[in-house]
Amino acid sequence: MQFDRQTALNRIGEGKAAFREGDPFNACPYNMYGDREELFGYHYWTRGWGTARAEAEARPRPEQPSAGQ
């Protein structure tokens, strides 16, 4: 594996896609205690997941109609 910008962006994209699919944070396919490749993947995958979550939380939620109360 090459530790370059394109690979990092790919891992970030994987993390964002996982969040959109509803995967939890701990569903990361990379091991934070593994070798350099695993650690690199974990770092950027979780960065992407966290970014997607922050973006989703920052968006205003559509106003839901009340139950008549």
C-alpha positions as CSV (number, residue, x, y, z in Angstrom):
1,M,0.0,0.0,0.0
2,Q,1.1,3.5,-0.7
3,F,0.7,6.1,2.0
4,D,-0.3,9.0,-0.3
5,R,-3.0,11.5,-0.6
6,Q,-5.1,9.5,-3.0
7,T,-5.2,6.5,-0.7
8,A,-6.1,8.7,2.3
9,L,-8.9,10.3,0.3
10,N,-10.2,6.8,-0.6
11,R,-10.2,5.7,3.0
12,I,-12.0,9.0,4.0
13,G,-14.6,8.2,1.3
14,E,-15.1,4.7,2.6
15,G,-15.7,6.1,6.1
16,K,-18.3,8.6,4.8
17,A,-20.1,5.9,2.8
18,A,-20.2,3.7,5.9
19,F,-21.8,6.5,7.9
20,R,-24.4,7.1,5.2
21,E,-25.2,3.3,5.2
22,G,-25.8,3.4,8.9
23,D,-22.6,1.6,10.0
24,P,-21.5,2.4,13.6
25,F,-18.1,4.0,14.3
26,N,-16.6,0.7,15.5
27,A,-17.5,-1.1,12.2
28,C,-14.2,0.2,10.8
29,P,-12.6,-2.6,8.7
30,Y,-9.1,-1.4,9.7
31,N,-7.3,-2.3,12.9
32,M,-6.0,0.6,15.1
33,Y,-3.5,-1.8,16.6
34,G,-2.3,-3.3,13.4
35,D,0.7,-2.6,11.2
36,R,1.3,0.7,9.5
37,E,-1.1,-0.1,6.7
38,E,-3.9,-0.9,9.1
39,L,-3.2,2.1,11.2
40,F,-3.2,4.4,8.2
41,G,-6.5,2.9,7.0
42,Y,-8.0,3.2,10.5
43,H,-7.0,6.8,10.9
44,Y,-8.5,8.0,7.6
45,W,-11.5,5.8,7.7
46,T,-12.5,7.1,11.1
47,R,-11.8,10.7,10.0
48,G,-14.2,10.2,7.1
49,W,-16.9,8.6,9.3
50,G,-16.5,11.5,11.8
51,T,-16.7,14.1,9.1
52,A,-19.8,12.6,7.7
53,R,-21.4,12.5,11.1
54,A,-20.5,16.2,11.8
55,E,-21.9,17.2,8.4
56,A,-25.2,15.3,9.1
57,E,-25.5,16.9,12.6
58,A,-24.9,20.4,11.2
59,R,-27.7,20.2,8.7
60,P,-31.0,21.6,9.9
61,R,-33.6,18.9,10.3
62,P,-36.9,19.5,8.5
63,E,-39.7,20.7,10.7
64,Q,-41.9,17.8,11.6
65,P,-45.6,18.4,12.0
66,S,-46.8,18.2,15.6
67,A,-49.2,15.6,16.8
68,G,-51.9,18.2,17.2
69,Q,-50.9,19.4,20.6
